[in-house]
Amino acid sequence: MTYLQLTYLHLASVLPAFLIDTFLMLNRKGTHWHRSLGKVYMVLMLATAITVLFMPAEIGPRWLNHFGFIHLFSFVVFFCIPKAYFAAKAGNTITHKRNMIGVYCGGLLTAGSFALMPGRLLHTWLFS
């Protein structure tokens, strides 16, 4: 798969995930919609984290000539999503909430902000 194809795949999973999670954060918790959309969101975020691992870092230092700082957010997702899922299943809403906020702030807002920095492909597409 080419870098451009990976970018499209990444955007196809992260954009709906962002919209779903924003909706979930702003609406009532524990409803049928919250549980159903939450599962879709978790799958989308895991798909996003997996696809980003195949995309080489374009800016900053690299490890193994591929991974950069932005790849660390994938591990936030790999850690927080399962923890949040099992916490929700166990009725531990505090742990679920903390991990979901962590994914939203770290995996979506912070990583998304880095993706919009000058020199990044998304910045070029949107602002050039």
C-alpha positions as a Markdown table, in Angstrom:
| # | Residue | x | y | z |
|---|---|---|---|---|
| 1 | Met | 0.0 | 0.0 | 0.0 |
| 2 | Thr | 1.3 | 3.4 | -0.8 |
| 3 | Tyr | 1.7 | 6.3 | 1.6 |
| 4 | Leu | -1.2 | 8.1 | 0.0 |
| 5 | Gln | -3.5 | 5.1 | 0.2 |
| 6 | Leu | -2.6 | 4.7 | 3.9 |
| 7 | Thr | -3.3 | 8.3 | 4.5 |
| 8 | Tyr | -6.8 | 7.9 | 2.9 |
| 9 | Leu | -7.4 | 4.8 | 5.0 |
| 10 | His | -6.2 | 6.6 | 8.1 |
| 11 | Leu | -8.5 | 9.5 | 7.4 |
| 12 | Ala | -11.5 | 7.2 | 6.7 |
| 13 | Ser | -11.2 | 5.8 | 10.2 |
| 14 | Val | -10.1 | 8.8 | 12.2 |
| 15 | Leu | -12.7 | 11.3 | 10.9 |
| 16 | Pro | -15.8 | 9.3 | 11.7 |
| 17 | Ala | -14.2 | 8.3 | 15.0 |
| 18 | Phe | -13.7 | 12.0 | 15.9 |
| 19 | Leu | -17.3 | 12.8 | 15.1 |
| 20 | Ile | -18.7 | 9.8 | 17.0 |
| 21 | Asp | -16.6 | 10.5 | 20.1 |
| 22 | Thr | -17.5 | 14.2 | 20.1 |
| 23 | Phe | -21.2 | 13.1 | 19.9 |
| 24 | Leu | -20.7 | 10.6 | 22.7 |
| 25 | Met | -18.8 | 13.1 | 24.9 |
| 26 | Leu | -21.6 | 15.7 | 24.6 |
| 27 | Asn | -24.6 | 13.4 | 25.0 |
| 28 | Arg | -26.1 | 11.2 | 27.8 |
| 29 | Lys | -24.0 | 8.2 | 28.8 |
| 30 | Gly | -25.2 | 4.6 | 29.2 |
| 31 | Thr | -27.9 | 4.7 | 26.6 |
| 32 | His | -28.3 | 2.1 | 23.8 |
| 33 | Trp | -26.8 | 4.7 | 21.4 |
| 34 | His | -23.9 | 5.4 | 23.6 |
| 35 | Arg | -23.0 | 1.7 | 23.9 |
| 36 | Ser | -23.5 | 0.9 | 20.2 |
| 37 | Leu | -21.7 | 3.9 | 18.9 |
| 38 | Gly | -19.0 | 3.5 | 21.5 |
| 39 | Lys | -18.2 | 0.0 | 20.1 |
| 40 | Val | -18.0 | 1.4 | 16.6 |
| 41 | Tyr | -15.8 | 4.2 | 17.9 |
| 42 | Met | -13.4 | 1.8 | 19.6 |
| 43 | Val | -13.0 | -0.3 | 16.4 |
| 44 | Leu | -12.4 | 2.8 | 14.4 |
| 45 | Met | -9.7 | 4.0 | 16.8 |
| 46 | Leu | -8.0 | 0.7 | 16.8 |
| 47 | Ala | -8.0 | 0.7 | 13.0 |
| 48 | Thr | -6.6 | 4.2 | 13.1 |
| 49 | Ala | -3.8 | 3.2 | 15.4 |
| 50 | Ile | -3.0 | 0.2 | 13.3 |
| 51 | Thr | -2.9 | 2.1 | 10.0 |
| 52 | Val | -0.7 | 4.8 | 11.4 |
| 53 | Leu | 2.0 | 2.2 | 12.4 |
| 54 | Phe | 2.5 | 1.5 | 8.7 |
| 55 | Met | 2.9 | 5.2 | 7.8 |
| 56 | Pro | 6.5 | 6.4 | 8.2 |
| 57 | Ala | 7.3 | 9.5 | 10.2 |
| 58 | Glu | 7.9 | 12.5 | 7.9 |
| 59 | Ile | 9.1 | 15.0 | 10.4 |
| 60 | Gly | 11.5 | 14.9 | 13.4 |
| 61 | Pro | 13.7 | 12.1 | 14.7 |
| 62 | Arg | 13.0 | 8.5 | 13.6 |
| 63 | Trp | 13.5 | 5.2 | 15.2 |
| 64 | Leu | 14.2 | 2.2 | 12.9 |
| 65 | Asn | 14.1 | 4.8 | 10.1 |
| 66 | His | 10.2 | 4.6 | 10.3 |
| 67 | Phe | 8.7 | 5.5 | 13.7 |
| 68 | Gly | 8.4 | 9.0 | 15.1 |
| 69 | Phe | 7.0 | 10.7 | 18.2 |
| 70 | Ile | 3.5 | 10.7 | 16.7 |
| 71 | His | 3.5 | 6.9 | 16.6 |
| 72 | Leu | 3.5 | 6.9 | 20.4 |
| 73 | Phe | -0.2 | 7.9 | 20.3 |
| 74 | Ser | -1.0 | 4.6 | 18.8 |
| 75 | Phe | 0.2 | 2.9 | 22.0 |
| 76 | Val | -2.0 | 5.2 | 24.0 |
| 77 | Val | -4.9 | 3.9 | 21.9 |
| 78 | Phe | -3.8 | 0.2 | 22.2 |
| 79 | Phe | -3.6 | 0.6 | 26.0 |
| 80 | Cys | -6.7 | 2.8 | 26.7 |
| 81 | Ile | -9.3 | 1.3 | 24.4 |
| 82 | Pro | -9.2 | -2.3 | 25.8 |
| 83 | Lys | -8.9 | -0.9 | 29.3 |
| 84 | Ala | -12.0 | 1.3 | 28.8 |
| 85 | Tyr | -13.9 | -1.5 | 27.2 |
| 86 | Phe | -13.4 | -4.0 | 30.0 |
| 87 | Ala | -14.0 | -1.3 | 32.6 |
| 88 | Ala | -17.3 | -0.5 | 31.0 |
| 89 | Lys | -18.2 | -4.2 | 31.0 |
| 90 | Ala | -17.3 | -4.5 | 34.7 |
| 91 | Gly | -19.4 | -1.4 | 35.5 |
| 92 | Asn | -16.3 | 0.7 | 36.4 |
| 93 | Thr | -17.5 | 4.0 | 34.9 |
| 94 | Ile | -14.6 | 6.0 | 36.4 |
| 95 | Thr | -11.9 | 4.0 | 34.7 |
| 96 | His | -13.9 | 3.8 | 31.5 |
| 97 | Lys | -14.4 | 7.6 | 31.5 |
| 98 | Arg | -10.7 | 8.4 | 32.2 |
| 99 | Asn | -9.5 | 6.1 | 29.5 |
| 100 | Met | -12.0 | 7.5 | 26.9 |
| 101 | Ile | -11.0 | 11.0 | 27.8 |
| 102 | Gly | -7.4 | 10.0 | 27.4 |
| 103 | Val | -8.0 | 8.6 | 23.9 |
| 104 | Tyr | -10.0 | 11.7 | 22.9 |
| 105 | Cys | -7.4 | 14.2 | 24.2 |
| 106 | Gly | -4.3 | 12.2 | 23.4 |
| 107 | Gly | -5.3 | 10.1 | 20.4 |
| 108 | Leu | -7.5 | 12.6 | 18.6 |
| 109 | Leu | -6.9 | 16.2 | 19.7 |
| 110 | Thr | -3.2 | 16.1 | 20.4 |
| 111 | Ala | -2.2 | 13.7 | 17.5 |
| 112 | Gly | -4.6 | 15.6 | 15.2 |
| 113 | Ser | -2.9 | 18.9 | 16.1 |
| 114 | Phe | 0.4 | 17.4 | 15.2 |
| 115 | Ala | -1.0 | 16.2 | 11.9 |
| 116 | Leu | -2.0 | 19.7 | 11.1 |
| 117 | Met | 1.5 | 21.2 | 11.7 |
| 118 | Pro | 3.4 | 22.8 | 8.8 |
| 119 | Gly | 5.3 | 20.2 | 6.7 |
| 120 | Arg | 2.8 | 17.5 | 7.3 |
| 121 | Leu | 0.7 | 16.1 | 4.4 |
| 122 | Leu | -2.6 | 17.1 | 6.0 |
| 123 | His | -1.4 | 20.6 | 6.5 |
| 124 | Thr | -0.4 | 20.8 | 2.9 |
| 125 | Trp | -3.8 | 19.5 | 1.7 |
| 126 | Leu | -5.8 | 21.8 | 3.8 |
| 127 | Phe | -3.8 | 25.0 | 3.8 |
| 128 | Ser | -1.9 | 25.1 | 0.6 |
